[in-house]
Amino acid sequence: MSDDDDQWYYSLSDHSVRRGKDAPALDRMGPYPTKAAAEAALTTVRARNEAADAADREWNG
């Protein structure tokens, strides 16, 4: 088992959390170190996008 097979991934197609790369690459987010981190993937992405959008607004004045 490779290191990536021991990581957690979030599946965009069925919103499941899986260990290992069993979903197609374009359908998964990760890797995440824990199952809980993978379960929070969409929340994490949303927060990062909001922070990046705020930084862009500040940069653009």
C-alpha positions as CSV (number, residue, x, y, z in Angstrom):
1,M,0.0,0.0,0.0
2,S,1.4,3.4,-1.0
3,D,1.2,6.5,1.3
4,D,-1.6,7.9,-0.9
5,D,-3.6,4.7,-0.4
6,D,-3.6,5.5,3.4
7,Q,-4.9,9.0,2.9
8,W,-8.6,10.1,2.9
9,Y,-10.4,11.6,-0.1
10,Y,-13.7,13.4,-0.7
11,S,-15.7,12.1,-3.7
12,L,-17.5,14.9,-5.5
13,S,-19.9,12.6,-7.4
14,D,-21.5,11.0,-4.4
15,H,-20.3,13.2,-1.5
16,S,-18.7,10.2,0.2
17,V,-15.4,10.0,2.1
18,R,-13.1,7.2,1.1
19,R,-9.7,5.9,2.0
20,G,-7.4,5.5,-1.0
21,K,-7.7,6.6,-4.6
22,D,-10.6,4.5,-5.7
23,A,-12.5,7.4,-7.2
24,P,-11.4,9.0,-10.6
25,A,-8.9,11.8,-10.1
26,L,-11.2,14.5,-11.5
27,D,-13.9,13.3,-9.0
28,R,-11.9,13.5,-5.8
29,M,-10.5,16.1,-3.5
30,G,-7.5,15.4,-1.3
31,P,-5.6,13.8,0.1
32,Y,-6.5,14.6,3.7
33,P,-4.7,13.2,6.7
34,T,-7.8,12.2,8.6
35,K,-11.4,11.1,7.8
36,A,-12.7,14.2,9.6
37,A,-10.6,16.5,7.5
38,A,-12.0,14.8,4.3
39,E,-15.5,15.2,5.7
40,A,-14.9,18.9,6.1
41,A,-13.5,19.3,2.6
42,L,-16.2,21.5,1.1
43,T,-16.2,23.7,4.2
44,T,-12.5,24.1,4.0
45,V,-12.6,24.9,0.3
46,R,-15.4,27.5,0.9
47,A,-13.4,29.2,3.6
48,R,-10.2,29.3,1.5
49,N,-12.1,30.7,-1.5
50,E,-13.7,33.4,0.7
51,A,-10.3,34.4,2.0
52,A,-8.8,34.5,-1.5
53,D,-11.7,36.6,-2.8
54,A,-11.2,39.0,0.1
55,A,-7.5,39.2,-0.6
56,D,-8.3,39.9,-4.3
57,R,-10.7,42.7,-3.3
58,E,-8.1,44.2,-1.0
59,W,-5.4,44.0,-3.7
60,N,-7.6,45.6,-6.3
61,G,-8.6,48.4,-3.9
